[in-house]
Amino acid sequence: MKLTKEQSRTRIHYRIRKKIKGVASSPRLSVFRSNKVIYAQIIDDTISHTMVAADSRENDILGVGTKVEQAYKVGQLLAERAKEASISKVVFDRSGYLYHGRIKSLADGAREGGLQF
């Protein structure tokens, strides 16, 4: 049987998560992409706690520009909130998505905002 796109992405995500672990010194930056919205969280996996989160539904980002531009702004917003929480280094978890388009744009925005991958 052929896998659907979602099943394929889930398998890739599990394969990535076997290798990536977010700890207190460098938590995991996890990304979820739907058709309309992009979500990003910084997670400490040792205590299963979301430290910082941002998404494109927020008032200053919602409906402004293309989805790629919105993802870039989400990355910058996440980096700004991470600075306030004294987080400077993260491990990037692309959640099985290909590293291009909105995922790459979010990562570039986070890097420009000051996060180190």
N, C-alpha and C positions, 0 to 999 in steps of 0.2 A: 504494500500500500504506500502511496505517495503521501508524504507529510504536508500539512498545510503550512503556510508562511508562519503562523503563530506557533505551531508545534516545533518547527525548525528553529525559530528564534528562542524558544524556551530551552531546547536542547543545548544550543550554543551558550545561553545564559548560565545553565548549570555547569557547563564545562569551564566557563570563565570564573564562576563563583568558587570552584574547587581550588583555584589558584590565588584568588584575591581575598584578603581578609583585612577589614578595617579595624585598627587598634586605636587607642587613645592618642598616641603620638602622630599617627597618620590615618585618620578615618577614611571611610569609603564614600566617594561621591557617586551616588546611584542616580540613573536617569531613566525616566519612563516617558515614552512618546505616544500620544494618541493622535488621531487625525486632526484634532483642533488645538490641543493643548500640550505643552511639554512641562514635565515636573522634574525637579532635581532635589535630592536630599543628601545631607552629609550625615553618615551613620557610624556610630561606634559599635562594632559587632560584638565586642567582649561583653557589653552590658545590654545589647539590643536596644539602643536608644538613638532616636533621631535628634541630632544636635542642632541642625539648621535646615530649613527647607525654603524653597521658592518655586513659583510656577508662573505660567504666562497668563493666568486669570487675574493677576493682581492689577489694581486700578491704573497704575502708570504704564503698564505694558499692554493691557487688553486692547486689541483692535488697532494697534499702531504698527504700521509697516507689514512686511511679509512675515510668514512663520519663521523663516531663517533669522530675520532681524529680531523677532521676539525672543527666539532662543538665545541669541547673543546677549540681549538685555537681561534675560533670566540668569545667565552665567555671571554677568557683572553684579547683579543684585545678590546672588548667592555668595559671591566672593566678598562683597561688602558686609554681609551678615556674618560670614565666617570670620572676618577680621574682628568684628565686635565680640565674637565668642572666642577670640584668641586662637584661631585655627589658621595655620599658614600652609601646611602640607597635607595633601590628600592622595588617595589612590583612586583612579578613575575607573568606574564600572559602567561600561556602555550597555549593559543588559542585553547583549545579543544583537543589538542593532549595528549596522555597518557604520564605520567611522567616516561619515560624510554628511553633508546637508545640515540638518538641525542639530544632530549630535555633535558634529565638528564645530559648529557655530557656538553652541553652548560651552564647549570646552575652551574655545578661543576667548570667549567673553570672561570665563572664570580665570583663565591665565592672565588676561589683561587686568583683571580686577585684583590680582596679587596672589592667587593660589598657585602653589607649586605641585606638579604632578610627578 
